[in-house]
Structures are given as structure tokens and as C-alpha cells.
Amino acid sequence: MRSTSITAAFGLTSLASAALLSTKKVEERALEYVVQPKVFIISMFDPEAEVWWGISEFDLLALNITVPGFSPLFPDAHCTADGEICQLVTGESEINAAVTISSLVQSPRFDLKSTYFMIAGIAGVNPEVATICAVTFARYAVQVALQYEIDPREISANFSTGYIPQGSVVPDEYPQSIYGTEVFEVNQDLQKLAASFARNATLNDSSEAVAYRALYATSDLYTAGTKAPSVIECDVATSDVYYSGRILGEVFGNFTTLVTNGTGVYCTTAQEDNATLEALLRAAAVKTVDFSRIIVMRTASDMDRPWPGQAATANLFYSNQGAFEPAIQNIYLAGVKVVEGILEGWNATFSGGVKPSNYIGDIFGTLGGTPDFGPYAYNNNPVKRDLSRRSVKGKKNVPL
């Protein structure tokens, strides 16, 4: 009897050991499991992220992966159980975006070679081009604050602004000192496809937003700003500075036109996109991601300038524009149509990629091809691409 008990005890011990080994193997396999998303949603802060959680179409919280290098506030990537759709939250501003995306593309937990990335956030909007609660898809992202700045009270009498392109001496001269992050161009064919998917959505709005738009009707310049929200193809400005006012809006609109050689149309302003795109471009240069698979979607949460007669401070600090919540909702309402469009058309269209008919990449042509913007295509601008010359421009006693 005692012998039987001992044998049974050994059996139980063996079963327990096997169970522990099995659990350990499962954990090891989980650590080795590589996720291959078809779509990766890039959010910037809590409300943009949370609008995707608890939706009926898919569950982004089924698989949560902690990624070293992500923001301490947002340490995890979130994915569906099958890994087809994932999401991360960069944290706000250029530095947070650059570090988070750089950490993602270097993570061994993901294979991103065939992933479509969709930047999906809110933004300020230029009422000359679009309106609050609108959904925009960009071809260009422009780093508008990468310029010299002089306080307007100290500028020359013939200057219209205190912003002067770097390396230049007047506001309307193409930048003579090029860093490489000034402009990014993404796949326009994919941009148009994404916009066409989004147009199947019924967009959110509010009575407060309707009333606020009406205040812009006194100027024909802002006709677009008075209309109901829709899906628009226009371009995004990146600036860590959260600005407000007609003068700055016009300055950065002019800069967008300048650095894209007249093809860019400034309509939204955000804080992260050029940083995100630079990190993705560097990954694309080593074939970790495909730069032709990037969508830049911004929904309009506030006007970037006041209505005629309103102070810029009132527009920024005190106005009830009624657009924040609808803009957040429209990230999901429009964005989910894009995600579904990609997944439903995966085998027929998206698996092999959407071939761009336009140039894609940065101002240097890092990924190949010839940029259709930049000083090398602008009035025979003699800017040199030699790094030593660019880096010492304006410095004294440095041999070239």
C-alpha cells in the first residue's frame, strides 16, 4: 500500500514537472513569437489610442507586447490575437515619436516588411483648405519650424515674418542648409486609395462645431472652413510648437509651398509626423519596412487661426470649437474603413504593395529616385549635398 502511494506520489511529481516544463516552453515560444501585422496604427496620445479599444470590428487588446524603448507612459504595442492589426502610442512631440518608432522597427518581436502604417491622429486645421472635424490624408509632411527665428519686434522692415529658412537670409528663399527631415513624400496612389475607403464613413460632428464654423463666413478666404466635415487630400505641417494665428498659419503655409516646389497644400498641423517618417525612412533604407506602405491621416480638432475679428489667444485658449470629441471619433470612423479596405483587398491589391506613381522618400533621395521637391529641383539652386559643407555653413575658421 505504501509502495503504491510512493509510486503515485512520484507520478504526480512527474506530471507537475511536465506541466512546469510545458508552461516554460509556452512562455519561451511566446517570447520567440514574431508578429507580422498587415496594418499598424500609430496613435500619439491616450484619446487617439483609446477610440480603437472596445470596438466591434476587432480587438486590439487581445495581444499586448512590451517593447523596450517605447514611452514609459505607453510601453506596449497592442495587437489582435492573430497579429494582423497592431497599434502603438508614441507619446506626443517629435522626440517621443522618433524614439518610439525607432524602437519598434528594431524590435525582434515584429516583422514589418509588408506592414501598412497608418498615422491616425488629430490636428489643427487651416480654414482656407478644410474645416474642423474633417478627415485629411497627406502626400507631404513638412517640418515647418525647422527655420531661423527672430522675434517679430526685431525683424527688418521689409520682412513679413521672423521665420527665415535655414541657411537663407530672406523669408522666401529656399533653405540653403538642408538637414534632410524638412519634407517627406509618401505614396500618393495609396493616399488616394485610403481616402476613397474613408469616404465610405459617416463622419461625426457637433452643434458647437457647426456654430463655430459659421463665424468664419465673414471672409471668402475661409469658405472651406465653413463647410461640413469631409475627407480631403492635403498636407500636414510638423512643429513641436503649438501655434495659433493667421500670421503664423500663413507663414507655415508659404513655407510648405516653398519647400515642395509649389505642389504641397498646407491644411493640418501636428507635432510628430516628420519624426515618425524619418524613423520609418531609416528602417526602409535597410529593408526593415516598406516606405510605400505609409498613410498619414489627421482629423481636424481645432482651427489653426481665429475667425475674422477674434484674437489669436481667444482662438487658442478660450474658444469652444466643439470639434475635439468628433475629431477623435472620426479617427475611428474613417480609419476603420481604411483598415477594413486593406484587409479585404489584401490578396488582390495590398499583399504585393501599391506601386507609387510619384516619388517617395526624403529630400536626399535616400531610398532612390529623384525628389520632385528640394533645392536640387528648385530654380537651379546651387545647394551642395556635401555633409561637411552643410554642417559648417556659417561657422568661422573651419577648413572645407
N, C-alpha and C positions, 0 to 999 in steps of 0.2 A: 504493500500500500504506500509505504514511504517512498519506495523506489519509483512507483508510478507518479507520485507527487513531484518528486525531483525532476523526473523526465518532463512532466507537464510544465514545471517551472522553467526548465531550460527551453522548452518550446515557446513559452510566452516571451522569454527574453530574446530568443532568436527573432520572433515576429516583431517585437518592439524595435530591435536593432535594424531589421529590414525596413520597418516603417520610417525610422530616422534616416537611414541611408536613402530611401526613396524620396523623402522630403528634401534632403540635402541636394539630391540630383535635380529635383524640380527647381529648387532655388538657383542651382548653378545654370540650368538651362534657361531660366528666366533672365539671369544676368547676361547670358550669351545671345539671347533672342534679339535679332535685328529687325527693326520696324521699317517697312518700305511704304511710306504714305503716298497716296495718289494726290492728296491735297493737304497743304499745311497752311492753316490760318494763322496770321500774325496779328495779334492784338497788342495794344500798348499799355492799357491800364484796366483796372477792375471792371468798370461798366461795359467796356468793349468786349471783354472776355466773357463776362457772366451772361450776356444776352444769348450766347450759344449754348448755355447749360440748361438742361431740363427741357429741351425742345423735342418735338415728336419725331423729327426726321432721323436723328442719330444721337448717340450718347457719347459725348466727348470725354466723359469722366470714367469710362469703363476701364481705361488703362492709363495709369499715371507714372511717369518716368522722371525721376530726379536727374537733372543734367548739371554736372559741375560747370561753374561759370555763369549760370543763369542768375538773374537778380535774386538777392536774398528775400525780396518780397514775393517773388514768383519763381520758386525753384524747380517747378515741374513742367514738363510737357504733358499735355493731355491728349489721349487718342481713343478712338473707338476700339472695341475689342479685337476687331480684325486688323487694326492698324492702318486702314485705308484713309482715314481722315484724322489729322492731328492739329493741335493748337498750342501756341506758346504765348506768353505775355512778356514783352521786352522790358517793361518799365519805361517811363516817359523820358524824352530828350535823346539827343544824338548819341551821347556816350553810352547810355543804357542799351540803346538799340544795337549799336555796333558790337558791344561786348557780348550781348545775349546771342545775336545771330552768329557771331564768330564761334561761340561755344557750341551752338547747335551743329554747325557744319563740320566741326571737328569731333563730334561725339561718335563713338563706335556703336552706339545703340541705334543709329539711323542710317539707312541707305537712301540718299536723297537724289540720286541721279535722274530719276524720272518723275520727281515730285513737282507739282504745281504749287507755287507760293502765292498766297493772296494776302497782301497787306489790307487789313479791314479795320479802319478806324474813323473817328470823327475829325473835323477840321473847320477852321474858319473859311468863309466863302466871300468871293468878290461879287458884289451885286451887279456889276457890269456884265457878268457872264452867267451866273447861276443864282440860286436862292437858298435860303435856309430849308433844311430837310431834304434837299436834293441829294442824289447819289452820283458821284463822279468817278470816272475811270481815266487815268492819266497815261499819256505816252512819255512825257518828260517829267523828271523830278529835278528841281533846280535849287541849289544851295544859295539862297538869295542873300544871306547875311555874311557870306564869305567875301567881305569887301573891307576897304578902309572906311573909317567913320570919323567925321568931325562934327562936333556939336553944331547944330544949325545956327546958333548965335555967333559962331566964329567963321562961317564959310564965306568964300569970296562972293562979291555982289552978283557976279554972273553965274553962280552955281544955283541950281534949282533944288539941290539936296546935299546933305552932308555925307551921303554914301558915294564912294568912288571905287570902281572895280580895282582889285589889287594889281599893282604894278602900273596902273594908269594914272593920269593926272587930271582928268575931267570925267564927269559922271557918265557920259555916253560913249566912252571909248572901251573897246573890248578888253577884258582883263589881259594884262601883259605878263602877269605872274600866275602861272597855272599850277594848281595843286592836284587836279585830277578828279576831284569829287564835285566840281561845280555843276555838272549836268550828267544825268543818266537817261538813256532812251531804252524803253522796253518794247516788247513785241507788239506792234500796232495791230496786227491781224488777230492776236489773242485778245488785245484790249477790246476790239470791236465785237468779238465773239462773246466775251464776258458781259459787255454792255447789253448785247442782244438778249442774253439769258436774264439779266437783271430787269429788263423791260417787261418781263412777264409778272413781275411783282406788283402788288398794290401797296403803294408807299404810305407810311404813316405821316400824319400832320397834326396840327393843333389849332384851336381857335386863336390862341395867343400869337402863334406864328403868322396866321393869316392877317391879323391886325397889325403886326409889326411890319410885315412886307408892305402893307398899304402906305406906310409912312415914307417909303422911297418913291412913291408915284409922282411926286412933285418934280422929279428930274427925269427927262427922257433917257439920260445916261444909264439909269438904273432900271430900265424896263424889265430886263431879265430877272432882277431881284424881286419884282412884284408878282411874278407868276407862281403857279402851284408847283410843288416839287416834282422833278422828273429825273430821268437818267441822262447824264451829259458826259461827253468825252472832252476833257480839258485837263490842264496840267497843274501839278502841285508844287508849291514852294516849301522848302525846308528851312526852318530857323528855330534855334533854341529860344530866341526872344519872342515872347507872345505879344505881338504888336497890335495896335488899333489906330485907325485914322486914314483919311483919304490920301494924305500926302505919302505916308509910308506904303500904302497899298499901291499907289501909282508908281512909286519908285521901284518896288519889287516887281510890279507888272512890267515895267520898262526893262528891268534887268533880265527878266525871263525872256522877253522878246529879243533882247540883245544877244544873250549867250546861246540861244537856239537859232540864231540867224533868221529870226522873223517867223519861225514856224510854231513856236510854243505859245500857248494861251494860258496865262495865269488865272486860275479860278479858285484854288484852295490853298490853305496854309496850314502846315503841320510841323511837328518837331523832330521827326525820326526818319523820314523816308530815304534821304540820301545816305544816311549812315547804314540803314538796313541794306540798301542796294550796293553799297561799297563792299560790305562783308560778303554778300552773295556773289558779287563780281569776282572777288578774290578766290572764292570757292570754285566758281565756274572756270577760272583760269587753270585750275588743276583738276578739272573734270569731276569735281565732287557734286556740283549741281549744274543744272541747265538754265542759263540766264534767259533763254527764250520762253521759259515757263513761269514768268512773273506777272502778276496782276496787281495793280495799285488802285485800290478802291477807297475812296474817302466820302463820308456823308457829312453834310453841312450842318453844324450845330450852332453857328453864330455868324453874323455879318462881320467882315474884317474892317468895316468903316461905318461911321454914323450916317443916318439919314440926313438930308439937307436941313441945316439949322440946328442939328444936335451936336453936342460936344463929343469929342472922341473919348473922353473919360466917362461920359454917361453911357456911351455905347459899350464900353469895356466893363465898367463896374456895376452899373445900376439898372440897365435896361432888362425888361422881362421879354426876351425874344421868343420864348416858348418852343425852342427848337431842340434843346438838348435831348430830352427823352425820345421825341420822334426820330432824331438822328441816330440815336443808339439802336432803336428798334429797326430802323432801316438798314443798319449793318446786317442784321439777321435776315430781314425780309428780302433784300436784294441779294445778299451774299449767299444765302442758302440756294437760291436759283442758280447761281454760278457753280456752286459745289455740285449740285444735282446734275447740271448740264455737263460738267466734266465727267462725272462718274457714269452717267447714262450713255455718253458718247465715247467712252474710253476705248473700246475696241475699234470703233470706226474712225475716230479722229484723234483722240488725245494720247493714246498709248505711244504712238510714234512721234508725237510732238506736232505743234502747229508751226509750220515754217514761216518765219518772218519775211515780209517783202521789204521791210525797212531795215536800216542799220540798227543794231542793238549794242549797248555797252556804254563805255565812258568816253571822255574827251580825248583819251590817248589811243583809242583803238586797241585796247588791251586784249580783247577777245578775237581780234581780226576784223577785217573790213575797214572801210574808210568812213569816219564820222561825217554826218551831214550837218554838223554844227561844230563850233570851235574856231579858234583863230586861224587854223590852217585852211579853213574854208571861207574865211571872212575877209573880203577886200584885200586879199593877198597879204594878210597880216604877217609880219616877219618874226613872230614869236618863235623862239627856239625851244626844242624839246629836250635839250641837254640838261640833265639834272643839276650839274654843278652850276651852270649859269642861272637856272631858275632859283636855286636855293640861296644864291649870294646877291641877287638883284637888290641894289640899294645899299649894300654893305661896302665899307671902305677897306682898302689895303688887303683885299683877298684876291690872290692870283687866280686867273681863269685858265 
